[in-house]
């Protein structure tokens, strides 16, 4: 395990992050992190160029820097640049992958109780459109996907259209064993779609080691990039088995009046129009994470999250996080005070938190008999002093 950042290093990272001030405690990194100054500078500079010379001209001027973003993302997750598609957010990335997968009536979509609400809506729609069935794999005693049950579900691979997994669910600190899932799907020859929305930016990622065919990601969360950014990883080997559902003349070439051909690689999932400034800002965020070192970011987040969990229990809160491995998302409730009121009380002290509601994690929360949860999410910029100040507010309650 890599070493955590020291106090001086955290101070330097915070100094390079405009939102990190003594007047604000941001514990909503699972929602949207505070971006480094370099991300703002690159975005704003490009917007100024668009205003000065025009959007097309500014894009042409930044073409090399835009292309370099694919290289940076590939280095972050251990892929080839050709396997990366630019997306406007994680849901767009996930949907682009999901709806490209062929599905036949009677086949099953295999998922985990912890899968995300937006993904579940897509499963229900696929059931209406394709006549597929949805098989939910329950959690094991530690809360993660039951690998033995998954192996059983894959015993007849032709009956499974796709395995979908939320690597880090929205409803707690659980880190699912993605590589174990990938090993099973690879052996079965079944497409594996990994929702890494909450994982990218806080976990070390090697898509070859994981064995996923698709990985969807957001820029605004632990990656500390702009809102309205994301990316899709699509393994080269899966492309012959899937078909983008809504291509345009960027993802495909219009080669004759009645014929088109998909472009090579993952960019067949892209659209031509996009926010160039935001894409460049995402590249800056990825470069920042690569330079800091994801392993050290991961170690620091883990240490701070475990500190927060212990301190919450000390003041009488219940922590609902599961998993053999946990991450920077901490979910909690108070014995008597509703979570909405807790969030409001924290906000009066300039402490940012969020809620996990049943609409985002119904299968998981209902299985555990839980309602909405207060979600506190830390990053490598979070300090012990900030946790002290947060707990002081909760202790008064």
C-alpha positions in Angstrom: 0.0 0.0 0.0 1.4 3.4 -0.9 2.0 6.0 1.8 -0.4 8.7 2.6 0.2 12.4 1.9 1.9 14.2 4.8 0.5 17.3 6.3 2.7 19.6 4.3 1.7 17.8 1.1 -2.0 18.1 1.9 -1.5 21.8 2.6 0.1 22.2 -0.8 -2.7 20.3 -2.6 -5.3 22.5 -0.8 -3.4 25.7 -1.7 -3.7 24.7 -5.3 -7.5 24.1 -4.9 -9.5 27.4 -4.6 -12.4 25.9 -2.8 -10.3 24.6 0.1 -10.6 27.4 2.6 -10.9 27.7 6.3 -14.5 28.9 5.8 -15.8 25.8 4.1 -15.7 22.0 4.8 -16.5 20.1 1.7 -17.6 16.5 2.4 -19.5 16.0 -0.9 -16.7 14.7 -3.1 -18.9 11.8 -4.1 -21.3 14.4 -5.5 -18.9 16.9 -7.0 -15.3 17.6 -5.9 -13.5 20.9 -5.7 -11.4 21.3 -8.8 -7.7 22.4 -8.7 -6.8 25.8 -10.0 -5.2 24.3 -13.1 -8.6 22.9 -14.2 -10.2 26.3 -13.9 -7.3 28.0 -15.7 -7.5 25.7 -18.7 -11.2 25.9 -19.0 -11.4 29.6 -18.7 -8.5 30.2 -21.1 -10.2 28.1 -23.8 -13.6 29.9 -23.3 -11.8 33.2 -23.7 -10.2 31.9 -27.0 -13.7 30.9 -28.2 -15.0 34.4 -27.4 -12.0 36.0 -29.1 -11.6 34.0 -32.3 -14.7 31.6 -32.5 -15.4 28.1 -31.3 -14.3 26.2 -34.4 -11.1 28.2 -34.6 -10.3 27.7 -30.9 -10.9 24.0 -31.2 -8.5 23.8 -34.2 -5.9 25.7 -32.2 -6.3 23.3 -29.2 -6.4 20.1 -31.3 -3.2 18.6 -30.1 -4.0 19.3 -26.4 -7.5 17.8 -26.9 -6.0 14.7 -28.4 -3.6 14.4 -25.5 -6.5 14.0 -23.1 -7.1 10.5 -24.4 -3.4 9.7 -23.6 -3.8 11.0 -20.1 -7.0 9.0 -19.4 -5.4 5.8 -20.9 -2.4 6.2 -18.5 -4.9 6.6 -15.6 -6.7 3.4 -16.2 -4.1 1.2 -18.0 -5.7 1.2 -21.5 -4.8 2.3 -25.0 -5.9 5.8 -26.1 -8.0 4.2 -28.9 -10.1 2.5 -26.3 -11.3 5.8 -24.7 -14.4 7.7 -25.8 -15.2 11.3 -24.7 -18.5 11.6 -23.0 -20.5 14.4 -21.4 -21.1 12.5 -18.2 -21.0 9.0 -16.6 -24.6 8.2 -17.4 -24.1 9.0 -21.1 -21.0 6.7 -21.0 -22.8 3.9 -19.3 -25.9 4.2 -21.6 -23.7 4.2 -24.7 -22.2 0.9 -23.7 -25.3 -0.7 -22.4 -27.5 0.0 -25.4 -24.8 -1.2 -27.8 -24.9 -4.7 -26.4 -27.1 -7.2 -28.3 -30.0 -8.6 -26.2 -32.4 -11.4 -27.1 -35.7 -12.2 -25.6 -35.4 -14.4 -22.6 -31.7 -13.5 -21.9 -30.8 -12.1 -18.6 -29.2 -8.9 -17.4 -27.2 -9.9 -14.4 -26.6 -7.2 -11.8 -26.0 -6.7 -8.1 -28.4 -5.3 -5.5 -26.1 -2.3 -5.2 -26.4 -1.2 -8.8 -27.3 2.5 -9.4 -30.9 3.9 -9.9 -30.2 5.2 -13.4 -28.8 1.8 -14.5 -31.8 0.1 -13.0 -34.2 2.3 -15.1 -32.2 1.2 -18.2 -32.7 -2.5 -17.2 -36.4 -2.0 -16.8 -36.6 -0.3 -20.2 -34.6 -3.1 -21.8 -37.0 -5.5 -20.4 -39.8 -3.6 -22.2 -37.9 -3.2 -25.4 -36.0 -6.5 -25.7 -37.9 -8.9 -23.5 -34.9 -9.6 -21.3 -35.1 -10.6 -17.7 -33.3 -9.0 -14.8 -31.4 -11.2 -12.3 -30.3 -9.6 -9.1 -27.3 -11.2 -7.4 -27.6 -10.6 -3.6 -24.8 -9.4 -1.4 -22.7 -11.8 0.6 -22.2 -11.4 4.4 -19.8 -8.5 3.8 -22.2 -6.6 1.6 -20.3 -7.1 -1.7 -21.6 -9.1 -4.7 -21.8 -12.8 -3.9 -19.2 -14.2 -6.2 -20.4 -17.8 -5.8 -23.9 -16.8 -6.8 -22.6 -14.9 -9.7 -20.6 -17.9 -10.9 -23.8 -19.9 -10.8 -25.6 -17.2 -12.8 -22.9 -17.5 -15.5 -23.1 -21.3 -15.7 -25.1 -21.0 -19.0 -23.3 -18.0 -20.6 -25.5 -17.9 -23.7 -28.4 -17.0 -21.5 -26.7 -13.8 -20.2 -26.6 -10.6 -22.2 -24.4 -8.6 -19.9 -23.1 -8.4 -16.3 -23.4 -4.9 -14.9 -21.7 -3.9 -11.7 -21.3 -0.7 -9.7 -17.7 -0.9 -8.5 -18.5 1.6 -5.7 -22.2 2.0 -5.1 -23.7 5.4 -4.2 -25.2 4.0 -0.9 -22.1 3.4 1.2 -18.3 2.8 1.4 -18.4 -0.6 -0.3 -15.8 -1.4 -2.9 -17.0 -4.4 -5.0 -14.5 -7.0 -6.1 -14.5 -6.0 -9.7 -11.5 -8.1 -10.7 -13.2 -11.3 -9.4 -16.2 -10.4 -11.4 -14.1 -9.8 -14.5 -12.4 -13.1 -14.1 -15.8 -14.9 -14.2 -17.2 -12.9 -17.1 -14.0 -13.3 -19.1 -14.1 -17.1 -18.7 -17.8 -17.1 -19.6 -17.3 -14.8 -22.6 -20.1 -12.5 -21.3 -19.8 -8.7 -21.7 -18.9 -7.0 -18.4 -20.0 -3.3 -17.9 -18.4 -1.7 -14.9 -19.8 1.5 -13.5 -16.7 3.3 -12.1 -18.4 6.6 -11.6 -17.3 6.8 -7.9 -14.1 4.8 -8.4 -12.1 6.9 -10.9 -10.0 9.4 -9.1 -9.8 7.4 -5.8 -8.9 3.8 -6.7 -6.0 2.5 -8.8 -7.4 1.2 -12.0 -6.0 -1.4 -14.4 -8.6 -2.4 -16.9 -6.6 -5.3 -18.1 -6.3 -6.7 -14.6 -10.0 -6.1 -14.0 -11.1 -7.7 -17.2 -14.1 -5.4 -17.9 -15.2 -4.8 -21.4 -16.7 -1.4 -20.7 -15.9 1.1 -17.9 -18.0 4.3 -17.5 -16.6 7.3 -15.6 -17.5 10.8 -14.4 -15.2 13.8 -14.3 -16.8 15.8 -11.5 -16.5 13.3 -8.6 -13.2 12.1 -7.1 -11.3 13.0 -10.3 -11.9 16.7 -9.4 -12.7 17.6 -13.0 -15.5 19.8 -14.5 -19.2 19.0 -14.4 -20.5 17.8 -17.7 -17.5 15.6 -18.4 -16.9 11.8 -18.4 -15.4 9.1 -20.5 -16.1 5.5 -21.6 -13.5 2.8 -21.9 -14.4 0.2 -24.5 -12.1 -2.8 -24.9 -11.0 -3.2 -28.5 -11.9 -6.9 -28.4 -15.6 -6.1 -27.6 -16.2 -3.8 -30.5 -17.0 -6.5 -33.1 -19.8 -7.8 -30.7 -21.6 -4.5 -30.1 -23.2 -1.7 -32.1 -23.5 1.9 -31.0 -27.3 2.6 -30.8 -27.3 6.3 -32.0 -24.2 7.1 -34.1 -23.6 10.3 -35.9 -21.2 11.3 -38.6 -18.3 11.6 -36.2 -18.6 8.1 -34.8 -19.3 6.8 -38.2 -18.2 7.8 -41.7 -20.9 8.4 -44.3 -19.2 6.6 -47.1 -22.0 6.5 -49.6 -25.6 7.8 -49.9 -26.9 4.5 -48.4 -24.0 3.3 -46.3 -21.9 4.2 -43.3 -18.9 2.6 -41.6 -18.0 3.0 -37.9 -14.7 4.6 -37.2 -12.0 2.6 -35.5 -11.8 2.2 -31.8 -14.0 3.6 -29.0 -14.6 6.9 -30.6 -17.4 5.3 -32.6 -19.4 6.0 -29.4 -18.7 9.8 -29.5 -20.7 12.7 -30.9 -19.0 15.5 -32.9 -20.4 18.3 -30.7 -19.0 18.7 -27.2 -17.8 21.2 -24.7 -14.1 21.7 -25.7 -13.2 23.8 -22.6 -14.6 21.1 -20.3 -12.8 18.3 -22.1 -9.5 20.2 -21.7 -10.4 20.8 -18.1 -11.0 17.1 -17.6 -7.5 16.4 -19.1 -6.0 18.8 -16.6 -7.8 17.0 -13.7 -6.5 13.6 -15.0 -3.0 15.0 -15.3 -3.2 16.3 -11.7 -4.3 12.9 -10.4 -1.6 11.1 -12.4 1.1 13.5 -11.0 -0.1 13.3 -7.4 -0.3 9.5 -7.7 -3.6 7.6 -7.5 -2.1 5.1 -5.0 -1.3 7.9 -2.6 -4.6 9.6 -3.1 -6.3 6.3 -2.4 -4.3 5.7 0.8 -5.0 9.2 2.1 -8.7 8.9 1.3 -8.9 5.5 3.0 -7.2 6.8 6.2 -9.4 9.9 6.4 -12.6 7.9 5.8 -11.8 5.3 8.5 -11.1 8.2 10.9 -14.5 9.7 10.1 -16.3 6.4 10.6 -14.7 5.9 14.0 -15.5 9.4 15.1 -19.1 9.2 14.0 -19.6 6.1 16.1 -18.1 7.9 19.0 -20.8 10.5 18.9 -23.7 8.0 18.7 -24.2 8.0 14.9 -24.7 4.7 13.1 -22.4 4.0 10.1 -23.9 1.9 7.4 -20.9 1.2 5.2 -20.2 -2.4 4.1 -17.5 -4.3 2.4 -14.2 -6.1 2.9 -12.7 -3.0 1.2 -14.1 0.4 1.8 -13.6 3.8 0.2 -14.1 7.5 0.8 -17.9 7.4 0.9 -19.3 7.3 4.5 -23.0 6.9 5.1 -24.6 7.4 8.4 -27.8 8.1 10.3 -28.7 9.6 13.7 -30.9 7.6 16.2 -33.6 10.3 16.3 -32.8 13.2 13.9 -33.9 12.8 10.2 -31.0 12.9 7.8 -32.5 15.9 6.0 -32.3 17.9 9.2 -28.7 16.7 9.8 -27.7 17.9 6.4 -29.3 21.3 7.0 -27.6 21.7 10.4 -24.3 20.9 8.8 -24.9 23.4 6.1 -25.4 26.2 8.6 -21.8 25.5 9.7 -20.6 25.7 6.0 -20.2 21.9 5.9 -21.3 20.3 2.7 -22.9 16.9 2.7 -25.4 15.0 0.6 -28.1 12.4 0.9 -28.4 8.9 -0.6 -32.1 8.4 -1.3 -34.0 5.2 -2.1 -34.5 6.4 -5.7 -30.8 6.0 -6.3 -30.2 2.7 -4.4 -33.6 1.1 -3.8 -32.7 -2.5 -4.1 -29.8 -2.1 -1.6 -31.6 0.1 0.9 -34.8 -1.9 0.9 -32.9 -5.1 1.4 -31.2 -3.6 4.5 -34.4 -1.9 5.8 -32.9 1.5 5.4 -34.3 4.8 4.2 -32.3 7.9 3.2 -28.8 8.2 4.5 -26.5 11.1 5.2 -23.5 10.8 2.9 -20.2 12.3 3.9 -17.4 11.8 1.3 -13.8 12.7 1.9 -10.8 13.3 -0.4 -7.1 13.7 0.0 -7.8 17.4 0.6 -9.8 16.6 3.7 -8.0 17.3 7.0 -8.4 15.9 10.5 -9.3 19.4 11.7 -12.2 19.5 9.3 -13.4 16.1 10.7 -13.1 17.6 14.2 -15.2 20.6 13.3 -17.8 18.4 11.6 -18.1 16.1 14.6 -18.4 19.1 16.9 -21.6 20.1 15.1 -23.0 16.6 15.3 -22.0 16.2 18.9 -24.1 19.2 19.8 -27.1 17.5 18.2 
